[in-house]
Amino acid sequence: MSSNQDAPKLYEAREPVFPRRVKGPFRSLKWIIMALTLGVYYLTPWIRFDRGPNLPDQAVLIDLANRRFFFFWIEIWPHEFYFIAGLLIMAGLGLFLFTSAAGRVWCGYACPQTVWTDLFILVERWVEGDRNARLRLHRQKKMDLRKARLRITKWIAWLIIGAATGGAWVFYFTDAPTLMVDLFTGNANTLAYGTVIILTLTTFFFGGFAREQICIYACPWPRIQAAMMDEDTIVVGYRHWRGEPRGKARNHESSEAMGDCIDCMACVNVCPVGIDIRDGQQLECITCALCIDACDEIMDKIGKPRGLIDYMALTDEANEIAGKKVKSIWKHIFRPRTILYTVLWAAVGIGLVVALFIRPSIDMTVAPERNPTFVVQSDGSIRNIYNVRLRNKHGDDRPFRISVTGDPALSVQVEGTPYEVVTVPADQMKIQRVYITAAAKSGPATTDRSDITIWVTDISNNDRAHTATVFNGRGN
């Protein structure tokens, strides 16, 4: 029997990826997107927006206590959740659109995992040096004072970023300046501390250690994207017909037989997921295009034309090999599939905008009392009881008049007063019990039902809302 040392290895330990720093248009674009996305995430809770004395002044606020979502001048109530659903549908369609047009550009440029990993790698590079220095430090088995100092410094910086990330998240759910003071003075809610701790640790682990493993194993999108892409999708690719056979030419004769690729490994060394794009399309590729920047830099140095690694579509490969004209990039982008996604995306967006502008400033729902369905009073009149839910979406208190149509013999009374007017506080919902009474008529009450409509009128500006219901005990 062979020893354990002779047994084949079924699993191989992960080798950390240490991407090299690179300069170029795609790397600059990633820096810009990283700055914009992180800036929006960290700074948005601190933006103020005056909505009046009775409403919060935080521009973007998810007010779970009052079940409201505020976005500048837009306020979304619980019964208007279809706006959130519509935004999620638009996000999904947008992801389908961009993936169909240009591959995993979301993953390569704007995905939170990519953005925070870029930030963590930037900190790592500042502390430990570029790729070669980080590789030497990683391969150094002995933990001396220098390695410990660099590791601890890097980890502290990562924890600060993670804490800022978790803190920024909880700021979206309550007043940011108040919560900031409470967090540092120990007066914040236990849930807030727990959320910050969890997000700090997950950000620290995902961005600092897991990195490309999240993209490869944890994220489902690499598997789904195949259904969104076809032969016209623009993806990062290697022109093997131009680059092969690869290698460094040693003399003039051999240089004529060699391809443009000198096998410098620059494209591999800058890849944040550690793949070789020259092996073709791979599930791990996030289409960040850093290999394009690295390869173009090498091509400039050796006097070869750029584009050995470039954005291209599979349909162009045969034409390029044959020396024929290829499609323009716009013909690849604007094709039936992407046009359909664009139309659907725009239709949902237009529908949400229209719904936003036509929604009423007051709203109501009516729930008739079921037990009993009606009451016969001592004078012979018939009373029905309704629970009317009134929503005042204005920033000040509003008097609402409740009325009924469908039978002129019906009268309305608000519980607690002899009148039909109720005041609803600013930006609040109020459940008001309402009595609707039919005058006595000859003969006993019956189980007949008549259709009626309950109206609510804002006395301040005459805005109206209505709900159809039934009146029990008095037929037409």
N, C-alpha and C positions, 0 to 999 in steps of 0.2 A: 504494500500500500504506500502511495506517495505521501510525503509530508505536506503539512499545510503550506509550507513555503513554495511547494511546486504546484499548488492548485491555481488554476487560472482565475484572474480577477474578473468578477462579474460587474463591478462598479468601480469607477475611477473618481478619485477626489477632484472636486472643482478646482481649476487653476484660475485664480483671480485675474481679471482683465485690467490692464493699466494702459489706457489709451494715451497716445502721444499728442502733444499740443500741435495744432495745425492752424494755418491761416488761409483764408479764402472767402469767397462770397457766401457759400453755404454756412460756414462756421460763423461769419458775421451775422447772417440772418438768424441763426440759432441764438446768438447772444442777444439780438434785439428782441426776439420773441420771448426769451427767458426773462429779460428785464421787464417787458410789458406785462407778462402773465404774473410774475411774482409781485410786481408793483401793484397791479390790480388786486391781487389776493390780499396782500398785507395792508394796503392803504384804504381800501374801500370802506371798512367799518368806521373809519374816522371821518368820512365825509359827512357834513351836516346839510340838512335840507329843511327849511322852515315850512311846516304844514299847519301852523296855528298853535294856539295855547293848549289845546286839548289832545294833541297828537305827538308822538315821539319825533325828534328832529334828526334821527339817524337816517341817512339817505337810503341805505339798504339794510333792512332789518327783518329777520324771521321771528316774529313775536309769537312764540308758542303759547305763552300764558293767555293771550287774548285771541289766539288762533287767527293771526293775520300775517300777511307778507307785504312789506313796504318796499317799493323800488322807486325812489324819488317821488314823483307826483302820482304814481300808480299804487293803488292799494287793492290787494287780492284777499277776499273773504273766503271762509271755508267752503261755502257753496259754489264758489267760482274756481274750484280746483282744476276745472277743465283748461284754464289758462296754463297752469303748470304742466298738465298732461300734453297740451299742444306744444309747449316749448321742448319737452322731452322728445316728442315725435319729430320736431324740427331738428333737434340735435342728432337723432338717429338717421334721419334722411340726409343731413349734412355730412355725417360720417360715411354713409354709403356713397354720396356724391364724390367726395374728395378721394376716397379709396378707389372708386371706379376710375377716376380721372388720373390720379397720380400715386397710386399705391398707398403705403402706410405713412403718408405725410403727417397725419395726426400723431402717430407713434413717434416719429422722428423729430418733431418740432414742438408740439404743444401738449402732449400727454403729461400729466403731473409727475408720473414716475420718471419720465425723461428729463423734465425740467429740474426736479430736485436732485436727480442723479448728476446732471451737469453741474449743478451748484456744489454738490458734495465733492465731485472730482476737481472742481476749481479750487476749493479749499485744500484738498489733498495735495494738489500741485503746488500751491503756495507754501505749504508746510514742508513737504517732503521732497519737492523737486519734480522734474519731468519724468517721463516713462522710465528711462534707464536708471535714474536714481531711486525710483520707487521699486523697481524690480530688484535692485541690489539690496534694498532694505528688506523686502519681502523674503528674499532667499537667505538673508543673514539669520542663521539659526540662534545665535547667541543674543539674548536680550541685554544689551549693555545700556549705559546711562543715556547715550544719544538716541538710541532707538526708542527707549521708554519715553524720553522727553518728547520726541516727535509724535509718537502714537498718542500720548495723553493730550498734547496740544491739539491734534487733529480731532480727537474724540470730543474734547470740550467744545470746540467750534461747531462740530456736528450737533451736539446736544443743544447748543444755543439756537441753532437754526431750527431744530426740531421743536424746541419750546416755543419759539416765535411762530412756528407753523400751527401748533396746537392752540396757542393763545389767540391767533388771528381767527381760527375757526370758531371758537366760542364767542368771540366778539360779534359775530353775525347774529347771535340769538338774544342779545340784550344790549343795553347802552354801553358802548365800548369804554369811554372814559371812566364811568362808574365801576365797571367790572375790573378794569385795570387796577384801580385803587384797592378794590376789595381783594383781588388776587394777591397783591403785595402786602396787604395788612392782615391777611388771614381771615377776612370776613366773607369770602366768596362761598357759594354753595358747594357742597361736597361733589355734586355732579360736575360742576365746572372744573374742579381740581382733577377729578378722575378722567374727564375728557382730555384735558391738557396733557396729563401724564401718558395716557394711552397713545395719543397722536404724536407726542414727543418720541416715545419709544419706537412706534411703527415707522415714523419718518427716519429716525436714526438707523433702524435696521434696513428698511427698504432702500434708502438712498446711499447708505454707507457700506453695506455688506451684501445684500441680496442683489441689487442692481439689475443686471441683465437677466438674472434668474426669474425675476417677476415677469419680465416680458416674455420669456421663453416658456415657462412652466405654469405660472399662476394666471396670466392674462388669457382669456379665451379668444381675443380678437385675432391673433395670428392664424387660428384655425378657421375663423369665420371669413376672414378677408378673401380667401380663395374664391368664394362665391360672388364677391363683389368685383373681381378683376377678370379681364379677358386679354386677348392678344393685342388690343389697342391701348391698354393701360400703360401709362408712362411710369417706368420703374428704373431704379439704378441698375445698370448692367455693364458688363465687361466685353469689349469688342475683341473677342478671341481671334477672329480672322485677321486682325491687325496686330495683336500682341504676341501671338504664338509663331514659332517656338520662343519661349521666354528664356532670358539669361543674359549674362554680360558677355558681349563679343570681345575676343582677345586680339583679333587682327582684322584687317580690311576685308579679307575673303569671307571670314565667318560672319562679319557684321551684316553682309548683304543677305545672308540666309536666316538671320535672326529676326524675330519680331520686335516691336517697339517696347515691349515689357522687359525691363532689365532685372526683374525679380528682386526688387529692392525691399519688398515687404512693407512699403510705406502705407499702402491701403489697408493692410492687416493691422499695422501698429496703431492706427488712429481709430479703428473701429470700436465703438463702445460695447459691442456684444462679442467681439473677438473672432469674427468669421472672416473668411477669404472670399471676397466678392467674385474673384476669378473662377471659383467653382460653380458659378451660376446662381440662380435665384434660390434662396433658402428661407425657411420659416423664421429663422432668427433675425433676418435683416429688417431693420426698422426704417429704412429709406431716409436716413439722416443726411446722406450725400457727403459726409466728411471724407470718404474715400475718393470722391471726385476732386475735392480740393487738394488732397495729398498727391494724387496722381498727376494732376495738372501742374503742380509745383515741380515735380520730377521731370515731366515732359519739357517744361521751360528750361530746366537746367541742362538737359541733354540735347536740346535743339530739335525735339520732335513735336508734331502738332498736338494740341490738347484734345481731350475727348476720348482717350483710350478707355477710361471709365466715365460713363455719362448717363444722363437720363435718356431712355430710349424705350421703344415699344417692340414687342416680339415680331410684329408684322414688318418692321423695318429691317430686320436681320437679313432676310433673304435678298431684299433689294440692295442693301449695302454690299453684301458679298458679291452680287452680280454687277455692281457698279451702276445700278439704276437709281432713279430719283425716288426719294422717300417722301412720305406724307409730312406736311407741316405739323408742328406741335398742336396747332389749334384744331386741325382735323381729328387728331387723336382725342383731344379733350371734348370737343363738341360732337358727340355722336348720339344715336338714339337713346342709349341707356342713360347717359349723363343728362341729356335734355329732359328725359322723363323724371329723373330725380329732381332736377332743378324746378320743373313745373310743379311737382308735388310739394316740394319744399316751399316754393313761393305761394302756392295755394293755401297751405296751412298758415303761413305767416300773414297773408292778407286777411284770412278769416279771423285770426286772433286780433288783428288791429281793428277790423270792423266791429267785432264783438266788444272790444274794449271801449270804443267810442259810442256805441249805441246802448251800452248797459245803463239801466236807470240809476239815479242817485238815491232812490229809496226802493226798498224791496219788502215783500211780505209773503208769508205762507199762512194757511188757515187749516186748523185741525178741529173738526167738530167734536164735541163731547159725546162719547158713545154710551155712557151709562149714567143716567138715562139719555135716550136720544132726544126727548123733549119733556117739558114739564107743563102741566095744566095748572094755572094759578087760580086763586079763589074767585077772581072776577071772570073766569072763563077764558082769559087770554092764554096763548100758548107761547112758551119761551124755549128757545134753543140757546145753548151755550157753545161758544167757540173760543179756542185758544189761538190768538192771532200773534204771529211772530213778526215783529216790525224791525227793520234795519235802517238806521239813519247813517248814511255814508258821508254826511257833511261834518265839518270841523266845529260846528256849534249845535246847541240844543235846538230841536225843531218841534213845533206843535203839529200833530197829525190829526186830521178829522177822519173818523171812520163812518162810512155810510153804506147803504145797501140798495141794490136795484133788483128788479124782478117781480116785486109785489108792492104796490103803494101802501098797503095796510101794515107793512113792517116798520118797526122803529128800532133804533140802536141806542144802547147804553153801555158806557165803559164801566167796568166794575170799580166800585169805590167812589164814583161820582154820578150825578144825575145827567151828565153830559156825554157827548160822543167824541170829545177831544182828549187826546193823551199826548204828553210831552215825552219824547225819546231823547235821552242824553246824546251828546256829540259822539259820533263814530262808535256807536254801540248798538247792540241788539237787545230788544225788550220783548218779553212774552206778556201779552196783555189779554186778560179774560174779557170777552165781549158778550153781552146779552142782546139777542135779537128777538123781539116780541111781536106776535101777531095778535091783533085785536080779537075779542071774543066774537064768535059767529053762532048762528043757530045750529043746533044739533051737536052731538058729541064730537070730540076730537078723533081723528082717524090716523091710520098709519101712512097716509099718503105723503108723498114728497114733492116739493116744488123746487125748481132750479132758481138759484139766486146768485148774485155776484156781490162780493164784499169789496168796497173801494177804500183806499186810504189816500188822503190828499194832504200834501205839504202846504199848510196855510201860508208859509212864508213866500213861496214862489209858484204855488198851484201845480207842482209836479204830482202825478198820480200813478198809482199802481193798483192792480186788481187781481182777484182770484175767484174762480167759479167754484161754487159749492152747492149744498142742498139745504132746504129748510124742512124739517120733519114735523108731522102732525097737522099740517094744513095743506090740502091739495089745491090745485088751481081751480 
